[in-house]
Amino acid sequence: MADETNNNNNENVEEEEVVVNESTFSPDQTNDSFDNYREGLSGPIKNAASDGKVACTEYNSKKVISGYKRCAYQRAGKAYIEYSNISVCISTMLAEDVRQIKSNIDVYIAQSGTLKENLSGALEQISGIKKKLGELNDAACKLKDALKDSCNSEQKKALIKGLPQTSTQEKFNDAVSKIIAQAEAACDMADSTFESSVKVAGINAFSNVGSLLEYGKTMEASATVFDKDIQANINSAKELQAATYAAFLEALQLESTDEYKKYKALLIEEALEVTQEFATDPDKIEIPVDLNTLEKICEKVEGTFTNTLC
């Protein structure tokens, strides 16, 4: 009897312990825990929302900066291409053409000097010949007058006697007339040659080739300065292109980092909100396993860490 009494007492103790344990995990206490947890999420959610806005603002600012850096890099590239084209198509060829022109001017000036010396010598010689021919013409005129003078008939007869027997009075007169005509023609030719030489000398003086010397020097100096300026701009644009490219890459890296921070903050905010909704009503939350959704998430993650220059 004593043993049965002890057994009954032990069973009562176990039943009391079970009742105590079941009362510890009552539905009311579970709901209170969820309520407390849900309410405790309000602060982190607000903080996460604030962090998300800040992250979005910082990302947008970095995106604008990278856009400006991209434009600066593209402008530097265009400037480099434009100045390179000017160098290839204009300044280099212009400088070489001007050097050739300057060389030709030097040759022209030298030739003009030689021509001037030759013309001066020719005029001096022609003047001397003209003077002698003038004297010849005067003598021919005197001879012509002498033939017409009857006082010289004896001298004419003496001259004819001194000629070969085949000569006659007519032949003598013809020979004298030819000498006179040749003398007159020679004088006319000398006058014409002298006038032509004077004209050529005047044209050479009027052309003033020597004045091209300063023009050639100025043109060569200007073309050289222009070519050097283009080359300096090419080097400057090249350096600027390298600097803006480095700045653009740095801006892209900062933009990518802030984009990661933005999505991280947004995901944290979204996760906390979903957690709060689950704590409010677990039955309303469905988390389907969708491969397409997973692929989209993977693409978004790749896009966050991958940036191109396009």
LUMNUMI-194867 format. One line per field, with one value per residue (C-alpha): x, y, z. Coordinates in steps of 0.05 Angstrom, whole numbers. Example, Ala and Ser with C-alpha at 12.3 -4.5 7.8 and 13.67 -1.06 7.14 Angstrom:
BEGIN
X = (246,273)
Y = (-90,-21)
Z = (156,143)
//
This chain:
BEGIN
X = (0,57,88,24,16,87,74,11,47,103,52,18,86,102,33,43,112,83,29,80,123,63,43,113,103,33,7,0,73,93,50,80,149,131,99,161,206,162,162,236,245,214,277,324,275,275,350,355,307,349,413,380,363,433,463,417,437,510,504,467,519,575,538,533,607,626,583,622,687,665,649,716,752,713,726,801,799,764,814,872,842,826,896,927,886,906,979,974,931,953,1010,1063,1051,1044,1111,1145,1112,1134,1205,1204,1176,1230,1283,1254,1253,1327,1340,1298,1334,1402,1379,1351,1418,1454,1405,1414,1489,1483,1434,1478,1538,1496,1470,1540,1564,1503,1514,1586,1565,1510,1560,1607,1549,1527,1596,1591,1524,1552,1609,1560,1518,1581,1600,1530,1534,1604,1579,1528,1578,1605,1668,1689,1685,1760,1766,1711,1749,1812,1775,1744,1813,1837,1783,1788,1777,1710,1683,1642,1613,1546,1578,1618,1555,1519,1574,1575,1499,1501,1553,1510,1447,1482,1507,1437,1407,1461,1444,1369,1384,1428,1372,1321,1368,1382,1308,1292,1348,1323,1253,1279,1319,1258,1215,1268,1271,1195,1187,1227,1243,1287,1225,1204,1262,1228,1161,1192,1224,1158,1119,1169,1170,1093,1087,1139,1103,1037,1065,1098,1032,995,1047,1043,967,973,1019,974,912,947,967,897,867,910,892,817,818,849,798,742,763,768,698,671,701,670,604,607,624,566,520,537,525,458,433,460,422,359,363,373,313,271,293,275,206,193,216,168,111,127,127,59,26,69,14,17,90,108,179,175,237,238,298,282,281,348,377,352,384,450,445,433,493,537,512,529,602,611,617,637,659,598)
Y = (0,47,34,49,113,135,119,160,218,215,214,276,312,296,320,385,394,383,433,483,474,481,546,574,572,599,631,698,700,680,736,785,764,775,842,864,840,875,939,934,933,1002,1038,997,1004,1080,1080,1034,1079,1139,1102,1082,1154,1177,1120,1137,1211,1195,1146,1197,1250,1202,1185,1258,1268,1208,1237,1302,1263,1224,1288,1318,1255,1255,1330,1319,1261,1304,1361,1312,1285,1354,1382,1318,1326,1399,1379,1324,1362,1435,1457,1405,1412,1488,1494,1451,1491,1557,1531,1514,1583,1615,1575,1596,1669,1664,1636,1690,1745,1716,1710,1780,1807,1769,1795,1866,1861,1830,1883,1938,1909,1899,1970,1997,1956,1974,2047,2041,2005,2056,2111,2078,2063,2135,2156,2105,2133,2203,2180,2145,2208,2248,2196,2200,2275,2271,2226,2277,2334,2348,2376,2306,2279,2273,2235,2188,2175,2161,2111,2077,2071,2037,1985,1921,1932,1894,1949,2004,2069,2036,1981,2032,2071,2008,1987,2055,2055,1986,2011,2070,2027,1977,2033,2061,1992,1979,2044,2028,1959,1989,2038,1981,1937,1993,2009,1935,1930,1991,1962,1896,1933,1974,1911,1878,1940,1947,1873,1889,1816,1837,1858,1785,1770,1801,1772,1703,1710,1733,1677,1624,1650,1652,1581,1556,1589,1560,1490,1494,1519,1460,1411,1442,1436,1363,1348,1387,1351,1284,1299,1324,1262,1217,1258,1260,1185,1170,1217,1184,1114,1137,1168,1102,1063,1111,1106,1030,1030,1076,1035,974,1013,1038,968,941,995,983,908,917,963,914,855,890,909,838,812,861,839,766,782,815,761,702,673,733,724,677,664,624,594,622,610,670,714,686,699,771,780,752,800,858,839,834,901,931,910,917,984,997,1061,1060)
Z = (0,16,-52,-89,-49,-69,-142,-143,-112,-165,-222,-193,-189,-262,-284,-246,-279,-348,-335,-312,-375,-422,-388,-400,-477,-479,-545,-510,-492,-564,-593,-543,-566,-639,-622,-584,-640,-692,-653,-643,-718,-727,-707,-752,-810,-803,-799,-859,-898,-881,-900,-965,-983,-966,-1007,-1067,-1062,-1059,-1117,-1159,-1145,-1163,-1227,-1246,-1231,-1273,-1329,-1326,-1325,-1385,-1424,-1405,-1429,-1494,-1506,-1494,-1544,-1596,-1586,-1595,-1660,-1687,-1674,-1702,-1766,-1771,-1764,-1817,-1867,-1857,-1812,-1831,-1906,-1900,-1864,-1918,-1975,-1943,-1937,-2012,-2028,-1986,-2023,-2090,-2068,-2051,-2120,-2154,-2116,-2136,-2209,-2207,-2183,-2238,-2290,-2266,-2272,-2341,-2364,-2337,-2375,-2438,-2436,-2428,-2487,-2529,-2512,-2537,-2600,-2612,-2606,-2656,-2703,-2697,-2719,-2775,-2796,-2796,-2840,-2887,-2892,-2908,-2961,-2990,-2994,-3023,-3079,-3098,-3097,-3167,-3136,-3119,-3190,-3197,-3132,-3156,-3221,-3182,-3138,-3198,-3231,-3168,-3172,-3214,-3289,-3284,-3239,-3269,-3246,-3230,-3189,-3150,-3135,-3114,-3067,-3034,-3028,-2995,-2945,-2928,-2923,-2878,-2833,-2827,-2813,-2760,-2726,-2726,-2697,-2644,-2625,-2622,-2581,-2533,-2523,-2511,-2460,-2425,-2422,-2394,-2342,-2324,-2317,-2273,-2229,-2226,-2207,-2143,-2130,-2072,-2033,-2031,-1983,-1922,-1944,-1948,-1880,-1849,-1882,-1860,-1788,-1786,-1813,-1764,-1705,-1729,-1735,-1666,-1636,-1666,-1640,-1571,-1572,-1593,-1535,-1487,-1512,-1506,-1433,-1418,-1449,-1405,-1343,-1357,-1373,-1305,-1271,-1309,-1287,-1215,-1220,-1248,-1191,-1140,-1176,-1175,-1101,-1084,-1128,-1087,-1023,-1050,-1067,-1001,-962,-1002,-993,-918,-915,-956,-914,-849,-877,-900,-832,-798,-843,-827,-753,-762,-804,-825,-869,-917,-933,-989,-1010,-1075,-1104,-1175,-1219,-1263,-1202,-1180,-1249,-1247,-1179,-1207,-1266,-1219,-1177,-1239,-1263,-1196,-1201,-1276,-1311,-1382,-1417,-1463)
//
